[in-house]
Amino acid sequence: MRRRLAAALVAAMLAAPASAQQQEPFEPEGFRSDNYRAPVPATLEGARVLTTAEAEAIWRAKSAAFIDVLPRPPKPKNLPEGTVWRDAPRKNIPGSLWLPDTGYGALPPAMADYFQRGLMRASHGDKAALLVIYCLADCWMSWNAAKRALAYGYSNIAWYPDGTDGWERAKLPTEDAQPEPRPDQ
């Protein structure tokens, strides 16, 4: 009996379409702390999830502050003395505030303070202001940062999961970005 039941389950799984066998990533209770470049959930509890068309409409209406949380590549520690280091260029959605490194699963106190000050600047101190948080497609950094903004009491958070990848695929304008200065740099 068990063998027949097991065989029936295997047959049912094999007959199911591949999309039914692959589950979307689920929302973790806390923050994602590893493998940041991986498929993200379709939802973020408490936040509005935006398509590229919705993000573009909000951007064109100038009805939100856009916050880019893409990490900044670190300067290699073993560079020979006298080597000139140039940061990799970053293009983001025009008018965005770039708060790099604020989407990790755990933030040291100085980085958490940097993120909170950036949110205050973007929102002009209004925790009900619409903030659109993004990074790249399949990047948990923006999911973490949007979830963290909600935890800080911001009530009007929109998460744009396709980020600059989706923006550029839609052939929308970008601009050269410079990160918001940090006190520890």
C-alpha positions as CSV (number, residue, x, y, z in Angstrom):
1,M,0.0,0.0,0.0
2,R,2.8,2.4,0.9
3,R,4.6,1.7,-2.3
4,R,1.5,2.4,-4.4
5,L,0.9,5.7,-2.5
6,A,4.6,6.7,-3.0
7,A,4.4,5.8,-6.7
8,A,1.2,7.8,-7.1
9,L,2.8,10.8,-5.4
10,V,5.9,10.6,-7.6
11,A,3.7,10.3,-10.7
12,A,1.6,13.3,-9.6
13,M,4.8,15.4,-9.0
14,L,6.2,14.4,-12.4
15,A,2.9,15.2,-14.1
16,A,2.6,18.7,-12.5
17,P,3.9,21.6,-14.5
18,A,7.5,22.7,-13.6
19,S,6.1,26.1,-12.4
20,A,4.0,24.2,-9.8
21,Q,7.0,22.4,-8.5
22,Q,9.1,25.5,-8.2
23,Q,7.9,27.6,-5.3
24,E,8.5,31.3,-5.1
25,P,10.8,32.5,-2.3
26,F,8.9,33.1,0.9
27,E,9.1,36.2,3.1
28,P,11.4,35.3,6.0
29,E,10.4,36.6,9.5
30,G,13.5,38.6,9.9
31,F,16.0,40.0,7.4
32,R,17.8,37.9,4.7
33,S,21.5,37.6,5.9
34,D,23.2,35.7,3.0
35,N,22.9,35.0,-0.7
36,Y,21.6,38.5,-1.4
37,R,21.6,38.0,-5.2
38,A,18.8,35.4,-5.4
39,P,15.2,35.4,-6.4
40,V,13.1,37.5,-4.0
41,P,9.5,37.1,-2.8
42,A,6.7,38.7,-4.7
43,T,5.5,40.4,-1.6
44,L,6.7,42.4,1.4
45,E,4.2,42.6,4.2
46,G,3.3,46.2,5.0
47,A,4.8,47.6,1.7
48,R,3.5,48.2,-1.7
49,V,5.3,46.2,-4.4
50,L,5.8,48.2,-7.6
51,T,6.1,47.1,-11.2
52,T,8.4,49.2,-13.5
53,A,5.3,51.0,-15.0
54,E,4.1,51.9,-11.5
55,A,7.6,53.1,-10.4
56,E,7.8,55.2,-13.6
57,A,4.4,56.8,-12.9
58,I,5.4,57.7,-9.4
59,W,8.8,59.0,-10.6
60,R,7.2,61.1,-13.3
61,A,4.7,62.5,-10.9
62,K,7.5,63.3,-8.5
63,S,5.3,61.9,-5.7
64,A,7.9,59.9,-3.9
65,A,11.6,59.9,-2.8
66,F,13.6,57.1,-4.5
67,I,16.2,55.4,-2.4
68,D,18.9,53.2,-4.0
69,V,20.5,50.7,-1.5
70,L,23.0,49.0,-3.9
71,P,26.2,48.2,-2.0
72,R,29.3,50.1,-2.9
73,P,32.2,47.9,-4.0
74,P,34.9,48.1,-1.4
75,K,38.4,49.3,-2.2
76,P,40.7,46.2,-2.3
77,K,42.8,46.0,0.8
78,N,46.0,44.7,-0.9
79,L,46.4,47.4,-3.5
80,P,50.1,48.3,-4.0
81,E,51.0,51.8,-2.6
82,G,50.4,54.5,-5.2
83,T,47.7,52.6,-7.0
84,V,44.8,54.9,-8.1
85,W,41.5,53.5,-7.0
86,R,38.3,54.5,-8.9
87,D,34.9,53.4,-7.7
88,A,32.8,51.5,-10.3
89,P,30.3,53.9,-11.7
90,R,26.7,53.6,-10.6
91,K,23.7,54.7,-12.7
92,N,20.5,55.0,-10.8
93,I,17.0,56.4,-11.2
94,P,17.3,60.2,-11.6
95,G,16.9,62.1,-8.3
96,S,17.5,59.0,-6.1
97,L,19.3,59.1,-2.8
98,W,22.0,56.4,-2.8
99,L,22.4,54.9,0.6
100,P,24.8,52.0,-0.1
101,D,25.3,49.1,2.2
102,T,22.1,49.6,4.1
103,G,20.4,46.4,2.9
104,Y,22.4,43.8,4.7
105,G,20.7,41.5,7.1
106,A,22.4,43.0,10.1
107,L,23.6,46.6,10.3
108,P,26.2,47.9,12.7
109,P,24.9,50.8,14.8
110,A,26.8,53.4,12.7
111,M,25.2,52.0,9.5
112,A,21.8,51.8,11.0
113,D,22.1,55.5,12.0
114,Y,23.3,56.4,8.5
115,F,20.2,54.7,7.0
116,Q,17.8,56.3,9.5
117,R,19.3,59.8,8.8
118,G,19.0,59.1,5.0
119,L,15.4,58.1,5.4
120,M,14.7,61.3,7.4
121,R,16.4,63.4,4.7
122,A,14.5,61.6,1.9
123,S,11.1,61.9,3.7
124,H,11.8,65.5,5.0
125,G,11.0,64.1,8.5
126,D,7.5,62.8,7.4
127,K,7.2,59.1,8.2
128,A,4.1,59.0,6.1
129,A,5.9,60.2,2.9
130,L,6.1,57.8,0.1
131,L,9.5,56.2,-0.2
132,V,10.4,53.9,-3.1
133,I,13.3,51.6,-2.2
134,Y,15.2,49.6,-4.8
135,C,18.5,48.0,-5.8
136,L,18.8,45.5,-8.7
137,A,16.6,42.7,-9.8
138,D,16.8,39.6,-7.6
139,C,18.5,41.5,-4.8
140,W,17.5,41.0,-1.2
141,M,19.2,44.2,-0.2
142,S,16.2,46.3,-1.3
143,W,13.8,43.9,0.3
144,N,15.8,44.1,3.6
145,A,16.0,47.9,3.4
146,A,12.3,48.3,2.8
147,K,11.5,46.0,5.6
148,R,13.9,47.9,7.9
149,A,12.2,51.2,6.9
150,L,8.9,49.8,8.0
151,A,10.4,48.7,11.3
152,Y,11.6,52.2,11.8
153,G,8.0,53.4,11.6
154,Y,7.7,54.6,8.0
155,S,4.2,53.8,6.9
156,N,4.3,54.4,3.2
157,I,7.0,52.2,1.8
158,A,7.0,51.0,-1.8
159,W,9.5,48.3,-2.8
160,Y,10.6,48.2,-6.4
161,P,12.1,44.7,-6.8
162,D,13.2,45.0,-10.4
163,G,15.4,48.0,-9.5
164,T,17.7,49.6,-12.0
165,D,17.7,46.4,-14.0
166,G,14.0,46.7,-14.8
167,W,14.3,50.5,-15.2
168,E,17.1,50.1,-17.8
169,R,15.2,47.2,-19.6
170,A,12.3,49.7,-20.0
171,K,14.8,52.2,-21.5
172,L,14.0,54.8,-18.9
173,P,16.6,57.4,-18.0
174,T,19.4,57.0,-15.5
175,E,22.0,59.3,-14.1
176,D,25.4,58.9,-12.6
177,A,25.1,58.5,-8.9
178,Q,27.3,59.3,-5.9
179,P,26.6,57.8,-2.5
180,E,25.3,59.9,0.3
181,P,28.4,60.7,2.4
182,R,28.9,58.6,5.5
183,P,30.5,59.9,8.7
184,D,32.9,56.9,8.9
185,Q,34.5,57.6,5.5
